[in-house]
Amino acid sequence: MSMLSALALSNPPPPGKELDLFQLVLSSGGVVLFVLFLLIAFFVVTTFVIGFKGYQLVLATRETDQFLDTFWQVKRLEKVYDKAKILRRSPVAALFRAGYLELARLTKKREAGDAAAGGNSDAESDLENIERALRRAAIAETTSLESLTPLLATVGSSAPFIGLFGTVWGIMDAFRSIGSRGTANLATVAPGIAEALIATAIGLVAAIPAVMAFNYFARRIKVLSGEMDTFHNDYLNIIKRNYLN
């Protein structure tokens, strides 16, 4: 047995001196404690946002699939509109509702004889109106889908640096305390360093799920945006071919 092993066995650590993480958090200094509670708040908020956005996107994807099945199977726009009114979470259904309402308004205007003569120019003008309605609806739905995701990006990019700030401040405070005592050993250094490193650990705990969730949600939103763009073009072609001749 080596001399170091013999010394370790002859001088075991005193009982009750293990580092308690929860106690270290509560015993942290003012600045480090503020950083820790800020990071914990970030973690709680991002957990709520991840759950909410995940539920929102799952419903949006599911109802979009249901709406597209109805749209391509049912021939009458009135029945498709009745289905679209039920699927309130689908962004594609929202586009259809906006385009259908604008088409109904233009159809009533034509029937009332308010449109000027010259069918081609009127058809082109009506198609532009429907396209603008679809574009406005697409912007509104994209904004709704992207809501709260910037918060995830902000937490993911800033939490590690906030934790690092708490760590640096805690280490500075620990060394200042050592300097005031005039002595330094493992028993006096370890608690202060541990308090400081907890800030970085909690910062990473808050940042990693936020970054992963942001990337996943960005991909899901991109897929839904692509479906909206495709439906936008298909719907305009159907309107132009069957209703604005």
Secondary structure, 3 states (H helix, E strand, C coil): CCHHHHHHHHCCCCCCCCCCHHHHHHCCCHHHHHHHHHHHHHHHHHHHHHHHHHHHHHHHHHHHHHHHHHHHHCCCHHHHHHHHHHCCCCHHHHHHHHHHHHHHHHHHHHHCCCCCCCHHHHHHHHHHHHHHHHHHHHHHHHHHHHCCHHHHHHHHHHHHHHHHHHHHHHHHHHHHHHHHHCCCCHHHHHHHHHHHHHHHHHHHHHHHHHHHHHHHHHHHHHHHHHHHHHHHHHHHHHHHHHCCC
